[in-house]
């Protein structure tokens, strides 16, 4: 007894040395660890643990696990020691034989199994196969612990386990089968679940294929599907479905499934068909506790949580259903069921036919948290970026080691396509872009989709409103800063439409205005229309510039600083309700709408924008300091005039410093000792930033109705913030980057190293826990400049916007001028509500090589230097530093021959534009191309020639829709991406999946009723005026011809007979009919809310015309052709468009090595009359329908399939309004 007490005392002393009082002493721990190795103390402890007292056994576990976690650099000394002493591992496993110590040794074993070398020793030993014995023959608690360690061995170190299972397949699965067939319910269920995890893990692919090829395994699963326990059935089904989903089933497996097909279908029809969405083991459904897995798991927890605006029917495309005349509810339901069935069938077919099935990875977290975490991991390699998975949650993001590092095919950290759903409405456009742009892969096919609901007035959403209200800056400048630009802004049209919503808007806006005139005190929601914007790199639409990496421009630091200051002011206008009510007393929609936008952005958001600019532009240290000083000095001057802005200035400076963008606080003489005052007087080390944790009592949350704010979609995201006040409340600093969650904040650590442990209340708003908010600040906020720490308070409130003011106080009054609606306040010294703890710095960025776009041979030839070295472009702002006046490139004349030509006064320099971003500079017989980071107007270039200094400056205005050149050179480019051809401004289509529109005579009248207004709304107000007055506009001309094709194809104008063949007739030249379009079908383009013409196109060349002259004459004389007259120059525009119309629907053929696009080095091949713009790769391919029509058959070998669709005006750039009448065509040629 005395010996046991002595052992207990010694174990406590060892534990104290390892854990220390506050912090352990490293030298003591190292010496103690070495002695335990030398004396084999760990083996002695495990072998004799049963002899120790109860508390001493727990001390053994803590000592053992502490030593196991000891790490020196990349070494794990205790793991290395245990690797040479496998008997210790086996002794811990054998502890399951003694129920008094089984759970203690089980904890030791679990800690050892976390290390791959130790797990491998156990896995490859005979002792591993004693697990089933311990699981089957011990008490329930020990059995569960043994099974948990078996699972740990088999699931933690996946590559090592996969290799073992492959080598020891028969022995392992024979042992596991004994557990699966156990009479014990828990053992059977857990073993089945483990089997499913093993088989469905990608690392065990070879093992899975072996398992599902064995007919005995299939029979066992089918028998388990008949088990009386629903939960056993459920786990067995997860394994059974792997047999069924195998696209390469062995013959014996397929035979078994076919023999039992009817029985299986009958069984599965009623399998877990629970009415209330839950599962139960046995008995009454009222006892059900498990959620049906068909329901979605979300941040709302394991329950069916749907969006407030979700309607089951809106998830489907209703146009083809309505067009068929199904206007009843039952008709719509039948239609959407058929659609869903077709989607499932198409997906299954894709899975079964694909050699590389798609990989779906789910990341449960807030969208911005996910994006920023991936960015941090990509830059620093940190698997734990230290970021909460979302607001209202305290769990931190953690990347899976196997998925992101160890796997032979790691999860990506950059993406070609990023769709952001409707996040813009929730968090603001710039927050979406700064989160996603860093994740976008370089390359011409990479794209970001943003989606929003736009409030529209009678004149729609104008470009200026898009810039100021959503992008907060000039589109061109923001495109250069962010590296992405709206595609529709560059090309001037869109192939997706929301005109059906806009037409309804005209009617609705009049109703809203009329109601507001009646009752000015009542707020009416404006009408909203959906707007999807596609974002790509500005150079990605240039066939030359897209093939290389074009650096962003240089800039003048003072101009850039002024622009970023204006951006800051746009994000954060004077933030009080009165500032919005007073100037908008007659326009409540404006007051409410603007207030919703401005609350999206914290000061951290601005820091992230600036951080993105810095990382893209890579300025010199001197230029960057000047840029930041330009912003800072303007903010200081403004803050001196506005106390509200001054209160937020500390938050701004802190976030800028936190992201390494500027240094606000210089280290004072005396270093860390000067910081040790106020709350930091006992801290061992005071970091640059600290985290403030404020506990807001639940009664405050309930009395303030904060839950109502979070649940009301009209109020938007609640603009919560905290402020710290000093001696007077006027002396406040505001902090807007908060993290909030419900639960308890528990003080931990020591006075020298304080910590807070958070216990989250998973019930959230539905629970009764306090709201815990936290934010970071610089350390010096609490050390004197706001007064003594004892006089300071930490406060929680809501930004006083019009929406919040109305919610809390009704309509605002002049007395309500505060910038904050304060809800709770606590003294900074009150430890029951306020905690201040150290905050680690953000993960540092590791050095990375820039991702380069592979340069094609054609691009290398085009960029060959013949004159000298071209610097990167320089960005020049206008006088107000709001827009781009020019982009300039300086060429240093270094080539010897070019120097001689240039020094002579007669050495003429000329410039021509090759493509939207590329200009060719010619000096005598020398030529060199220069590349700009944005499309430019080359015809308005300006030259500065410094013949003595030896350089040439080329200055050009940036492209805009109202100017020439730029993307107007070819708004429909085909861009090469390796071997792929990408239609840049026109979306791809899968024709077989598009529903065919019934154009039979009985349906024609109903078709024209909705098709006519839809097609006739392609034009903006500007284009309608140009059309009316005959002003040239090439895109408008093309739209006009498309309108004629659609109207003649349906006969909707003047009840004409529908036509199926069209000739594009250029009246500006003699014999100008070389293009024929044969209409196959009209189809719904459901995703884009429009219709398309499935066509075949034949372009006649003179040699081809000579070959088929008789057939052309005969067909022309038949009167079947509707000739559509083209405007001057329009024929060339159509030849630019044709390659995109063909490429968008290409599925059944490939471009060959002799493709004219490759041999000629351009797309289209030609835009001249009587020359073919298309390559010959698609001729005669996929044109079977033409061969069934006698008069079309002679043309089939020379036809190429294409899809023609309307081209719509861009609602956020131009006003979209009423329909127009189509132009008159000719009856026949």
Secondary structure, 3 states (H helix, E strand, C coil): CHHHHHHHHHHHHHHHHHHCCCCCCHHHHHHHHHHHHHCCHHHHHHHCHHHCCHHHHHHHHHHHHHHHCCCECCECHHHHHHHCCHHHHHHHHHHHHCCCCHHHHHHHHHHHHCCHHHHHHHHCCHHHHHHHHHHHHCCHHHHHHHHHHHHHHHHCCHHHHHHHHHHCHHHHHHHHHHHHCCCCHHHHHHHHHHHHHHHHCHHHHHHHHHHCCCHHHHHHHHHHCCCCCHHHHHHHHHHHHHHHHCCCCCHHHHHHHHHCHHHHHHHHHCCCCCCCCEECCCCCHHHCCEECCCCCCECCECCCCCCCCCCHHHHCCCHHHHHCCCCCHHHHHHHHHHHHHHHHHHHHHHHHHCCCCCCCCCCCCCHHHHHHHHHHHHHHCCCCCCCECCCCCCCECCCCHHHHHHCCCCCCCCECEEECCCHHHHHCHHHHHHHHHHHECCCCCCEEEEEEEEEECCCCCCHHHHHHHHHCCCHHHHHHHHCCEEHHHHHCCECCCCHHHHHHHHHHHHHHHHHHHHCCCCCCCCEEEEEEEEEECCCCCCCCHHHCCCCCCEECHHHHHHHHHHHHHHHCCCCCHHHHHCCCCCCHHHHHHHHHHHCCCCHHHHHHHHHHHHHHHCCCHHHHHHHHHHHHHHHHHHHHHCHHHHHHHHHHHHHHHHCCCCCCCCCCCCHHHHHCCHHHCCCCCCCCEEEEEEEECHHHHHHCCHHHHHHCHHHCCCCEEEEEECCCCCCEEEECCCEEEEEEEEEEECCCCEEEEEEECCCHHHCCCEEEEEEEEEHHHHCCCCCCHHHCEEEEEEECCHHHHHHHHCCCCCCCCCCEEEEEEEECCCCCCEEEEECCCCCCCCCCCCCCCCCCHHHHHHCCCCCEEECCCEEEECCCCCCEEEEEEEEEECCHHHHHHHHCCCCCEEEEEEECCEEEEEECCEEEEEECCCCEEEEEEEEEEECCCCEEEEEEEECCCCCCCHHHHCCCCEEEECCEEEECCCCCCCHHHCCECCCCHHHHHHHHHHHHHHHCCCCEHHHHHHHHHCCCCHHHHHHHHHHHHHHHHHCCCCCCCCCCEEEEEECCCCCCEEEEEEEEEEEEEHHHCEEEEEEEEEECCHHHHHHCHHHHHHHHHCCCEEEEEECCCHHHHHHHHHHHHHHCCCCCCCCCCCCHHHHHCCCCCCCCCCCCCCCCCCCCCCCHHHHCCHHHHCCHHHCEEEEEECCECCCCCCCECCCCCCCCCECCC
